[in-house]
Amino acid sequence: MIAGSTAIWDAIWVTSDEVLGPAPEKTRRAIILLSDGMNTSGRKKLDDAVQAALKSEAIIYSVGIGDNFYSGVDKGSLNKILQSGPAVGHIFRGTNANFARLLSRSRKRCDRST
């Protein structure tokens, strides 16, 4: 892998398929994806990642983090996760300054849906 490369879809697939696997009964699962949304390498496609997340019954919370020095946040890529199925979750956009607030908001969402 090249330095600075990002394999977002591979990361979601590996986490869903190899780390989480099928969910035990009455278990809630979440993947928190911290990313600039730029998938620059990897072998898996978006659909592979989404199908693995659905199979493991995981909700994906995408936190877009980036700055103008590099290329910012590829919101389109992160939005693809949202548009891919009902079990795949939410996107939060923010800067480092409000990151703690974003995590708090996502936790409250999880608490409300239990």
C-alpha positions as CSV (number, residue, x, y, z in Angstrom):
1,M,0.0,0.0,0.0
2,I,1.3,3.5,-0.9
3,A,1.9,6.0,1.9
4,G,-1.1,8.3,2.3
5,S,-3.5,5.9,0.5
6,T,-6.9,5.1,1.9
7,A,-9.0,2.0,1.4
8,I,-12.3,3.0,2.9
9,W,-14.4,0.2,1.4
10,D,-11.8,-2.4,2.4
11,A,-11.8,-1.1,5.9
12,I,-15.6,-1.3,6.2
13,W,-15.7,-4.8,4.7
14,V,-12.9,-6.1,6.9
15,T,-14.5,-4.6,10.1
16,S,-18.0,-6.0,9.1
17,D,-17.0,-9.4,7.8
18,E,-13.9,-10.4,9.8
19,V,-14.1,-8.4,13.0
20,L,-17.8,-8.2,13.7
21,G,-19.3,-11.1,11.8
22,P,-23.0,-12.0,12.2
23,A,-24.6,-10.3,15.2
24,P,-25.7,-12.3,18.2
25,E,-29.4,-11.9,19.0
26,K,-30.4,-8.5,20.4
27,T,-27.0,-7.0,19.8
28,R,-26.5,-3.4,18.4
29,R,-23.4,-2.7,16.4
30,A,-21.9,0.4,15.0
31,I,-18.9,1.3,12.9
32,I,-17.6,4.8,13.3
33,L,-15.8,5.8,10.1
34,L,-13.4,8.8,10.5
35,S,-12.4,9.8,7.0
36,D,-11.9,12.5,4.5
37,G,-14.1,10.3,2.2
38,M,-11.4,9.7,-0.4
39,N,-11.0,6.1,-1.3
40,T,-7.7,6.1,-3.1
41,S,-6.8,2.4,-2.9
42,G,-8.1,-1.0,-2.0
43,R,-9.8,-4.0,-3.7
44,K,-13.3,-3.8,-2.4
45,K,-16.1,-1.8,-3.9
46,L,-18.8,0.3,-2.1
47,D,-21.4,-2.4,-2.6
48,D,-19.1,-5.1,-1.1
49,A,-18.7,-2.9,2.0
50,V,-22.4,-2.1,2.3
51,Q,-23.4,-5.8,1.9
52,A,-20.9,-6.8,4.6
53,A,-22.2,-4.1,7.0
54,L,-25.8,-5.2,6.4
55,K,-24.9,-8.8,7.0
56,S,-23.2,-8.0,10.3
57,E,-26.2,-5.7,11.2
58,A,-23.9,-2.7,11.8
59,I,-24.9,0.9,11.4
60,I,-22.1,3.1,9.9
61,Y,-21.6,6.5,11.4
62,S,-19.4,8.5,9.0
63,V,-17.5,11.5,10.4
64,G,-16.1,13.6,7.6
65,I,-12.8,15.1,8.7
66,G,-10.6,17.2,6.4
67,D,-9.1,20.6,5.8
68,N,-8.5,22.9,2.9
69,F,-4.7,22.2,3.0
70,Y,-5.3,18.8,1.5
71,S,-8.5,18.2,-0.4
72,G,-11.1,18.8,2.3
73,V,-13.9,16.1,2.6
74,D,-15.3,14.1,-0.3
75,K,-18.9,14.4,0.9
76,G,-20.1,12.6,-2.2
77,S,-18.2,9.4,-1.3
78,L,-19.5,9.5,2.3
79,N,-23.0,10.2,1.1
80,K,-22.9,7.0,-1.0
81,I,-22.8,5.1,2.2
82,L,-26.0,6.7,3.3
83,Q,-27.8,6.1,0.1
84,S,-26.9,2.4,0.0
85,G,-29.4,0.9,2.4
86,P,-31.5,1.3,5.6
87,A,-29.0,-0.3,7.9
88,V,-26.2,2.0,6.9
89,G,-26.3,5.2,8.9
90,H,-25.5,8.8,9.4
91,I,-23.0,11.4,8.3
92,F,-21.6,14.1,10.4
93,R,-19.5,16.9,9.0
94,G,-17.2,18.9,11.1
95,T,-13.8,20.2,12.0
96,N,-11.5,19.2,14.8
97,A,-13.0,22.0,17.0
98,N,-16.5,20.4,17.1
99,F,-15.4,16.8,17.0
100,A,-16.4,16.1,20.6
101,R,-19.8,17.6,20.0
102,L,-20.3,15.3,17.0
103,L,-19.4,12.2,18.9
104,S,-21.8,13.2,21.7
105,R,-24.6,13.7,19.2
106,S,-24.0,10.3,17.7
107,R,-24.1,8.7,21.1
108,K,-27.5,10.4,21.8
109,R,-28.8,9.0,18.5
110,C,-27.8,5.5,19.5
111,D,-29.4,5.9,23.0
112,R,-32.7,7.1,21.5
113,S,-32.9,4.2,19.1
114,T,-32.5,1.4,21.7
